[in-house]
Amino acid sequence: MPSQRRLRIYVILVLIVVVYILYTTSDARQPRSQDFYAKTVTAMNAKQRAQADADNAEINQKLKKAENAAKNAAERKFARPPEGVAGVAGDRILGADEKTVAGRKKMKTTAAGEAEAPLVLTEEEAAAKKKADTEKEAEREVDNELNGILKRSPIIIFSKTYCPYSKKAKRILLEKLKIVPPPFVVELDEHPLGIGLQFALQKSTGRQTVPNVLINGKSIGGGDDIEDLDKGGLLVEKIRSMAGKRVMEVGRRPVS
């Protein structure tokens, strides 16, 4: 059986061998780690240089485009008219046989250089043009009047004085209900633009007949529709939901 001394010597030798192996293997790994680190840094630097070169190329390309655009704009601005062109009017180049009159109208010239007479409309053309202009003016007037009426109250009743259905709608909305602000009534048979207003309402609401009751510009129907809503107990709630905050109070008046 080996002595204690020999065992100690064996243990010391084993430790020396282990330390030697660890030392040699660490020295072998260190150059590989350093080489990997160096390669990684080199690759990152190369990528950054490539990105910087691409950015510089893009910036130079944009600057060149902007420079060319400014140059072309300057050339167009100060370019002389080609031969055979008399000048420029607005955005259009005038022909050699045209010239401006009072800075606005363009008139063709004859071979002798005299201005031709302006175009003259026939009686039928002039009458048609006048009629079209009058209709446009009347349509604008009706639209302005309708917009002004819609601002008078959140509820508008378009009515006719002799219409029994109009009377029924007005009785319910003006007498049975208390609405603040009260509905505004437009009697189309008494209004100077009544016919035009009725056609405008047909376009905007799809209803040509009266009465035509509007809440915030939207039609809720005529006399029978108002009566059905009132009998079903839905009229007050419909007014509240459609008029919103524009109606401060709505409810049934007490029966006397």
KOLFI-573194 format. One record per residue (C-alpha): x, y, z; residue in one letter. Coordinates in steps of 0.001 Angstrom, whole numbers, plus 500000, padded with zeros to 6 digits. Last residue first. Layout:
N
rec east:X | north:Y | up:Z | residu:A $
...
END
This chain:
256
rec east:392772 | north:572880 | up:479010 | residu:S $
rec east:395105 | north:570132 | up:477877 | residu:V $
rec east:398654 | north:570827 | up:478988 | residu:P $
rec east:401054 | north:571362 | up:476096 | residu:R $
rec east:403028 | north:568358 | up:475044 | residu:R $
rec east:406814 | north:568516 | up:475113 | residu:G $
rec east:409902 | north:570084 | up:473571 | residu:V $
rec east:412422 | north:572432 | up:475135 | residu:E $
rec east:415897 | north:573723 | up:474249 | residu:M $
rec east:415891 | north:572559 | up:470637 | residu:V $
rec east:419257 | north:573298 | up:468967 | residu:R $
rec east:420882 | north:570846 | up:471378 | residu:K $
rec east:419722 | north:567843 | up:469404 | residu:G $
rec east:417220 | north:568508 | up:466627 | residu:A $
rec east:417094 | north:564912 | up:465376 | residu:M $
rec east:416937 | north:563060 | up:468704 | residu:S $
rec east:414702 | north:565584 | up:470458 | residu:R $
rec east:412306 | north:565885 | up:467523 | residu:I $
rec east:412065 | north:562100 | up:467254 | residu:K $
rec east:411401 | north:561828 | up:471004 | residu:E $
rec east:408527 | north:564297 | up:470822 | residu:V $
rec east:407003 | north:562631 | up:467755 | residu:L $
rec east:407072 | north:559044 | up:468989 | residu:L $
rec east:403855 | north:558858 | up:470997 | residu:G $
rec east:402217 | north:556671 | up:468361 | residu:G $
rec east:399477 | north:559219 | up:467751 | residu:K $
rec east:402080 | north:561975 | up:467283 | residu:D $
rec east:404226 | north:559939 | up:464894 | residu:L $
rec east:401153 | north:559028 | up:462841 | residu:D $
rec east:400004 | north:562671 | up:462721 | residu:E $
rec east:403415 | north:563911 | up:461610 | residu:I $
rec east:403519 | north:561300 | up:458839 | residu:D $
rec east:399986 | north:562196 | up:457729 | residu:D $
rec east:400878 | north:565881 | up:457479 | residu:G $
rec east:404130 | north:565476 | up:455597 | residu:G $
rec east:407446 | north:563723 | up:456073 | residu:G $
rec east:410445 | north:563758 | up:458421 | residu:I $
rec east:412576 | north:565849 | up:456040 | residu:S $
rec east:416185 | north:566579 | up:456992 | residu:K $
rec east:417511 | north:570174 | up:457139 | residu:G $
rec east:417949 | north:570259 | up:460913 | residu:N $
rec east:414386 | north:569025 | up:461270 | residu:I $
rec east:412344 | north:569554 | up:458104 | residu:L $
rec east:408569 | north:569268 | up:457706 | residu:V $
rec east:407270 | north:569209 | up:454134 | residu:N $
rec east:403594 | north:570063 | up:453967 | residu:P $
rec east:403376 | north:570025 | up:451086 | residu:V $
rec east:404248 | north:567937 | up:448054 | residu:T $
rec east:407535 | north:567689 | up:446132 | residu:Q $
rec east:409390 | north:565383 | up:448520 | residu:R $
rec east:412772 | north:563911 | up:447539 | residu:G $
rec east:414542 | north:565894 | up:450268 | residu:T $
rec east:417226 | north:567942 | up:448475 | residu:S $
rec east:415951 | north:567922 | up:444908 | residu:K $
rec east:412255 | north:568158 | up:445837 | residu:Q $
rec east:413104 | north:570909 | up:448294 | residu:L $
rec east:414756 | north:572918 | up:445490 | residu:A $
rec east:411629 | north:572471 | up:443352 | residu:F $
rec east:409445 | north:573771 | up:446200 | residu:Q $
rec east:411811 | north:576672 | up:446819 | residu:L $
rec east:411661 | north:577687 | up:443163 | residu:G $
rec east:407866 | north:577695 | up:443237 | residu:I $
rec east:407766 | north:579661 | up:446493 | residu:G $
rec east:410278 | north:582339 | up:445501 | residu:L $
rec east:407892 | north:585281 | up:446109 | residu:P $
rec east:406474 | north:583465 | up:449201 | residu:H $
rec east:402679 | north:583476 | up:449483 | residu:E $
rec east:401927 | north:580043 | up:447998 | residu:D $
rec east:405053 | north:578666 | up:449681 | residu:L $
rec east:403865 | north:579522 | up:453175 | residu:E $
rec east:407068 | north:579136 | up:455208 | residu:V $
rec east:406523 | north:578299 | up:458889 | residu:V $
rec east:409310 | north:578415 | up:461485 | residu:F $
rec east:408988 | north:575905 | up:464327 | residu:P $
rec east:409128 | north:577354 | up:467844 | residu:P $
rec east:412439 | north:577744 | up:469689 | residu:P $
rec east:411453 | north:576181 | up:472011 | residu:V $
rec east:408753 | north:573630 | up:471185 | residu:I $
rec east:405433 | north:573304 | up:473009 | residu:K $
rec east:403377 | north:570660 | up:471283 | residu:L $
rec east:399621 | north:570496 | up:470641 | residu:K $
rec east:399379 | north:573986 | up:469133 | residu:E $
rec east:402415 | north:574634 | up:466903 | residu:L $
rec east:403578 | north:571152 | up:465918 | residu:L $
rec east:400190 | north:569418 | up:465937 | residu:I $
rec east:398178 | north:572273 | up:464455 | residu:R $
rec east:400877 | north:573024 | up:461865 | residu:K $
rec east:400868 | north:569425 | up:460612 | residu:A $
rec east:397060 | north:569386 | up:460312 | residu:K $
rec east:396980 | north:572777 | up:458565 | residu:K $
rec east:399559 | north:571557 | up:456037 | residu:S $
rec east:397411 | north:568493 | up:455361 | residu:Y $
rec east:394400 | north:570765 | up:454762 | residu:P $
rec east:396310 | north:572855 | up:452133 | residu:C $
rec east:394903 | north:576380 | up:451647 | residu:Y $
rec east:397737 | north:578292 | up:453341 | residu:T $
rec east:400518 | north:576278 | up:451780 | residu:K $
rec east:403264 | north:574773 | up:453911 | residu:S $
rec east:407011 | north:574320 | up:454352 | residu:F $
rec east:407355 | north:573720 | up:458110 | residu:I $
rec east:410880 | north:574322 | up:459392 | residu:I $
rec east:412230 | north:572878 | up:462648 | residu:I $
rec east:415762 | north:573797 | up:463817 | residu:P $
rec east:414801 | north:577459 | up:463408 | residu:S $
rec east:415684 | north:580493 | up:461278 | residu:R $
rec east:418894 | north:578972 | up:459859 | residu:K $
rec east:417004 | north:576735 | up:457432 | residu:L $
rec east:415298 | north:579833 | up:455995 | residu:I $
rec east:418632 | north:581496 | up:455142 | residu:G $
rec east:419858 | north:578384 | up:453359 | residu:N $
rec east:416620 | north:578276 | up:451373 | residu:L $
rec east:416935 | north:581948 | up:450389 | residu:E $
rec east:420541 | north:581503 | up:449237 | residu:N $
rec east:419601 | north:578438 | up:447211 | residu:D $
rec east:416643 | north:580267 | up:445638 | residu:V $
rec east:418815 | north:583253 | up:444657 | residu:E $
rec east:421461 | north:580980 | up:443170 | residu:R $
rec east:418788 | north:579200 | up:441132 | residu:E $
rec east:417404 | north:582548 | up:439925 | residu:A $
rec east:420887 | north:583651 | up:438822 | residu:E $
rec east:421449 | north:580391 | up:437002 | residu:K $
rec east:418059 | north:580653 | up:435298 | residu:E $
rec east:418784 | north:584230 | up:434216 | residu:T $
rec east:422181 | north:583269 | up:432794 | residu:D $
rec east:420611 | north:580404 | up:430851 | residu:A $
rec east:417870 | north:582688 | up:429498 | residu:K $
rec east:420395 | north:585326 | up:428453 | residu:K $
rec east:422494 | north:582701 | up:426689 | residu:K $
rec east:419446 | north:581322 | up:424893 | residu:A $
rec east:418372 | north:584825 | up:423833 | residu:A $
rec east:421859 | north:585640 | up:422563 | residu:A $
rec east:422019 | north:582373 | up:420651 | residu:E $
rec east:418602 | north:582963 | up:419088 | residu:E $
rec east:419441 | north:586570 | up:418191 | residu:E $
rec east:422734 | north:585484 | up:416614 | residu:T $
rec east:425946 | north:585981 | up:418537 | residu:L $
rec east:428708 | north:588267 | up:417233 | residu:V $
rec east:432337 | north:587123 | up:417302 | residu:L $
rec east:434722 | north:590070 | up:417527 | residu:P $
rec east:435675 | north:591962 | up:414332 | residu:A $
rec east:439074 | north:591091 | up:412915 | residu:E $
rec east:442049 | north:593184 | up:413889 | residu:A $
rec east:443999 | north:594704 | up:411043 | residu:E $
rec east:447494 | north:593429 | up:410254 | residu:G $
rec east:446990 | north:593331 | up:406487 | residu:A $
rec east:446829 | north:589528 | up:406567 | residu:A $
rec east:443982 | north:589798 | up:409050 | residu:T $
rec east:444350 | north:589794 | up:412792 | residu:T $
rec east:442782 | north:587475 | up:415330 | residu:K $
rec east:441465 | north:588939 | up:418528 | residu:M $
rec east:442392 | north:587967 | up:422079 | residu:K $
rec east:440490 | north:589516 | up:424972 | residu:K $
rec east:442232 | north:590294 | up:428262 | residu:R $
rec east:445088 | north:592846 | up:428231 | residu:G $
rec east:442894 | north:595563 | up:426725 | residu:A $
rec east:442972 | north:593601 | up:423440 | residu:V $
rec east:445606 | north:590931 | up:422999 | residu:T $
rec east:446898 | north:589958 | up:419597 | residu:K $
rec east:446435 | north:587008 | up:417306 | residu:E $
rec east:447721 | north:586199 | up:413769 | residu:D $
rec east:451181 | north:585102 | up:414919 | residu:A $
rec east:449598 | north:582707 | up:417379 | residu:G $
rec east:449442 | north:583461 | up:421049 | residu:L $
rec east:451293 | north:581295 | up:423527 | residu:I $
rec east:448969 | north:580169 | up:426318 | residu:R $
rec east:449481 | north:580519 | up:430099 | residu:D $
rec east:448345 | north:584148 | up:430237 | residu:G $
rec east:448873 | north:585660 | up:426800 | residu:A $
rec east:452288 | north:585117 | up:425207 | residu:V $
rec east:453670 | north:586809 | up:422128 | residu:G $
rec east:453488 | north:587121 | up:418344 | residu:A $
rec east:454778 | north:583670 | up:417468 | residu:V $
rec east:456137 | north:583125 | up:413940 | residu:G $
rec east:459627 | north:582446 | up:415191 | residu:E $
rec east:459778 | north:580937 | up:418659 | residu:P $
rec east:458960 | north:583016 | up:421731 | residu:P $
rec east:462017 | north:583921 | up:423833 | residu:R $
rec east:462765 | north:581860 | up:426951 | residu:A $
rec east:463093 | north:583820 | up:430194 | residu:F $
rec east:460643 | north:581881 | up:432312 | residu:K $
rec east:461154 | north:578551 | up:430557 | residu:R $
rec east:464940 | north:578781 | up:431011 | residu:E $
rec east:464569 | north:579700 | up:434680 | residu:A $
rec east:462274 | north:576753 | up:435268 | residu:A $
rec east:464707 | north:574427 | up:433464 | residu:N $
rec east:467593 | north:575617 | up:435644 | residu:K $
rec east:465611 | north:575229 | up:438832 | residu:A $
rec east:464632 | north:571689 | up:437833 | residu:A $
rec east:468245 | north:570830 | up:436895 | residu:N $
rec east:469533 | north:572088 | up:440271 | residu:E $
rec east:466850 | north:570169 | up:442150 | residu:A $
rec east:467721 | north:566992 | up:440240 | residu:K $
rec east:471446 | north:567473 | up:440960 | residu:K $
rec east:470795 | north:568033 | up:444651 | residu:L $
rec east:468684 | north:564872 | up:444770 | residu:K $
rec east:471446 | north:562818 | up:443066 | residu:Q $
rec east:474127 | north:564218 | up:445383 | residu:N $
rec east:472022 | north:563274 | up:448421 | residu:I $
rec east:471512 | north:559742 | up:447087 | residu:E $
rec east:475255 | north:559303 | up:446387 | residu:A $
rec east:476153 | north:560580 | up:449859 | residu:N $
rec east:473723 | north:558149 | up:451461 | residu:D $
rec east:475136 | north:555235 | up:449446 | residu:A $
rec east:478724 | north:556153 | up:450388 | residu:D $
rec east:477747 | north:556387 | up:454072 | residu:A $
rec east:476078 | north:552974 | up:453900 | residu:Q $
rec east:479191 | north:551425 | up:452280 | residu:A $
rec east:481475 | north:553012 | up:454894 | residu:R $
rec east:479272 | north:551707 | up:457720 | residu:Q $
rec east:479304 | north:548192 | up:456213 | residu:K $
rec east:483112 | north:548229 | up:455884 | residu:A $
rec east:483483 | north:549362 | up:459483 | residu:N $
rec east:481210 | north:546558 | up:460650 | residu:M $
rec east:483164 | north:543965 | up:458662 | residu:A $
rec east:486513 | north:545153 | up:460046 | residu:T $
rec east:485202 | north:545088 | up:463625 | residu:V $
rec east:483941 | north:541523 | up:463177 | residu:T $
rec east:487229 | north:540335 | up:461612 | residu:K $
rec east:489242 | north:541820 | up:464484 | residu:A $
rec east:486996 | north:540213 | up:467087 | residu:Y $
rec east:487254 | north:536812 | up:465405 | residu:F $
rec east:491106 | north:537079 | up:465269 | residu:D $
rec east:491287 | north:538050 | up:468932 | residu:Q $
rec east:489124 | north:535122 | up:469904 | residu:S $
rec east:491273 | north:532719 | up:467827 | residu:R $
rec east:494500 | north:534121 | up:469305 | residu:P $
rec east:493130 | north:533610 | up:472854 | residu:Q $
rec east:491914 | north:530070 | up:472368 | residu:R $
rec east:495415 | north:528531 | up:472056 | residu:A $
rec east:496728 | north:530377 | up:475121 | residu:D $
rec east:493743 | north:529153 | up:477089 | residu:S $
rec east:494452 | north:525556 | up:475971 | residu:T $
rec east:498106 | north:525750 | up:477062 | residu:T $
rec east:497308 | north:527139 | up:480494 | residu:Y $
rec east:494516 | north:524665 | up:481162 | residu:L $
rec east:496780 | north:521750 | up:480202 | residu:I $
rec east:499629 | north:523007 | up:482403 | residu:Y $
rec east:497300 | north:523496 | up:485373 | residu:V $
rec east:495968 | north:519956 | up:484988 | residu:V $
rec east:499494 | north:518492 | up:484721 | residu:V $
rec east:500666 | north:520372 | up:487823 | residu:I $
rec east:497602 | north:519236 | up:489733 | residu:L $
rec east:498274 | north:515619 | up:488780 | residu:V $
rec east:501916 | north:515907 | up:489857 | residu:L $
rec east:500872 | north:517358 | up:493230 | residu:I $
rec east:498385 | north:514561 | up:493758 | residu:V $
rec east:501007 | north:511909 | up:492927 | residu:Y $
rec east:503533 | north:513480 | up:495322 | residu:I $
rec east:500921 | north:513570 | up:498079 | residu:R $
rec east:500129 | north:509937 | up:497484 | residu:L $
rec east:503787 | north:509043 | up:497660 | residu:R $
rec east:504147 | north:510744 | up:501021 | residu:R $
rec east:501146 | north:509027 | up:502467 | residu:Q $
rec east:502622 | north:505646 | up:501698 | residu:S $
rec east:501539 | north:503346 | up:498939 | residu:P $
rec east:500000 | north:500000 | up:500000 | residu:M $
END
